[in-house]
Amino acid sequence: MKFRLHPVLLPFFLFLIVTGDISVYALIFVSLLFHEAGHLLAAYLTGMRVRSCIIMPYGGELVISNRHMAPKKDRLIVALGGPLATALLLVLALWIPFPGDDQVIRIQVALLALNLLPILPLDGGQAICALLETDGSVYRTRAIFLVHSILFISAAILLLSSGLPKTIPYILLALFLLIQNISAFRFRKYEKAFAEIKSKRLT
């Protein structure tokens, strides 16, 4: 399995170094790694093969072979593995007092709130998308949910724009998610065609 950081993290690191908040992002980064460890453990337990793990500003992204062909239950377990790990870290921070625990608690709450939003590619969106699927509707459901995610994020960007310049980091993150969803929507037919070819080879 390959492990790498997304290039978009570089400007975040530079910004935090300039503003002197690199220690805060160190906590965020460790929290992100713990979150992804939850996804990886869930993937291992369900037998899903992880090709790579990419750390993003909001969490991470697992590249799993034939993910959409996996059983709904397995995809749901993998989607919720990260939030469960973050929730565990939150409980530990609330239960065990240590220096900086307030900051750790705030970070876990923020990660949970963000990742459980009902949009793709976040965990909440992945979980809801899997729950809404029926036999034979995997790609249709995903296409509809991608449109929902694009509209949701676009509306969020408009709302965040009223708080400029304080909301610039959130707008940048929302734009990053918007681009991901638009790209996924554009290539949805190719993804479906590839999966169908793969399925025919297996049968």
N, C-alpha and C positions, 0 to 999 in steps of 0.2 A: 504493500500500500504506500502510495506517495503522499507526502504531507507538505503543504506549502502555504505561504501567506499571499493573499490577493494583493496586487500592486496598488490598489486604492488605499491600502493601509498606510502607505508611505506618507502621503500628505497629512493624514491624521497624526502620525508620529511626529512629523515636523512641526505641525501646529501646536501640539502639546509640549514639545521641547521648547519652542519659542515662548509659550505662555507659562512655562514652568509647571505644567500639570502632568508631566511624564510619570510621576509616581502613581497618580490616579489611574492612568491608562495601564500601568503595570498590573494593577489590581483587576482592571477590566479584562486585560489580556489573559490573565490566569483564570478568570471566571469563564471566559470564552472557551479556553482549553478544557476546563472541567465540564462545561456544557456539551462540547463535542465528544468528550469521553463517554458521556451518557448515550449519545447517538451510536457511537462505535460499539459499546457494550450491547446495546439493543440489537444492532445489526449482526453482531457475532452470535447472540443467543437465537436469533431467527434464521441463521444460516445464510444471510444475504452477503454477497461478496462486495466489499468496499474497494474500489479501484484507487480513490484518492480522497483526501480531506483538505478542503480549502478554507482557511480562516478568513472570514469577512468582518467588516466593522460591527455588524449586528449579531454575529454568531459564526456559523460555519456552514459549509455546504459539502455534503457527502456525494461523491460520484459513485453510484452503485450500479453494477452490471444488471441490465434487464429489470430495473426497479419497478417499472409500471406493469411488468408481467408477474410480479410477486403477489402472493395472496394479500387481500385487503387487510387482514388482521396483522400480518407481518409489517406492512407499510405503516399502519397505525402505531404499532409498538415502536418502530424506529423513529417516527415523527415525534412521539411523546417522550422518548428516551432523554433528549436534551433538556426539556423543561423539568422533567423529574429530577435530573441531576442538579439543575440550578435550584430547584425547590429544596433539595437535600442540603445544599450549601447554605441556603438561606436559614433553614432550621438550625443548622450547626452554629451559624453566626449569631442567631438569636439566643441559643442555649449556652454557648461557651463564650464568656467575656474575654476579649483580648484587645490590644491596642489597634485602633483603626476599624473596629468591628462595625461602627455606625456607617462608615463609608462602604464597607463590604455589603452590608444589608441593603443600602440604597442601590448599589450596583445590581444585586441579585433581583430586587424588585423591578428595576428598570428593564433588565434582560427578560424577565418573565413577561412583563407587560408588553414588551416589543415582540417577542417571539410568539406569543399567543394571539397576536392580531390575526383576524380571519382573512389573510391575504397570502398569496404565493410570493416568494418561495419560503416564507416563514413557517415555523412548525405548526402554528394554529391553522394556517391555510392548507398545509399538507394533510393534517388530521381530518379537517372538515371535508376536503376533497375526497379523501379515501372513504369517509363515512357515506358520502352522497352517491358514490359509484354503485352501479348495479352491473350484472353480467353483460358484457358487450358494450358498456357505456363509459369505459375508462377514459378514452381520449375525448369523447364528446363532453363529458363532465369537466375534464381538465380544461378544455377550450373555453367553456362557459365561465369557469372560475378564474381563468386568466383575464377575461374581459372584466369580470367583477373586480379583480385586483387592480387592473389598470385604472378603472373608474374611481375606485376607493382611494388609491394613492394620488391621483390627479386632484381629487377633491381635498385631500389632506394638504397637498402643496399649496393650493389656493388659500386654505385657512391659515397655514403657517406663514404665508406671505404677509399677512396683516401684522405679524410680530417682528418683522425685519428691523434691525440686523441681528437681534438676539437669536432668531430661529434659523440662522444660516446653516449650522451643522445638521439640524434636523431636515431642512430642505434638501441638502446635499445627499443625505442618507435616503430620503424619499425618492429623489431623482435616480439614485443608483438602483433602487428596487424597481422603479418604473421602467428603466431601461432593460433590466433583467426580464421583466414580464413581457414587454413588447417584443424582445428578441425571442423568448420562448413561444409566444403566440405566432410569430412569423414562421418559425421552423416546426410548428406542431405537426404539419402534414408529413414532413420528412421523418420526424420521430415515429409517427404512427406506421409509415411505410416500412421503416427499418425494423420495427418490432414485429410486424406481420411477416416479413421475410425471415426473421430470426425464429419466429414461432413455427413456420412451415419447415424450416431445416430441422428443428427439434422433433417434429412429428413425422 
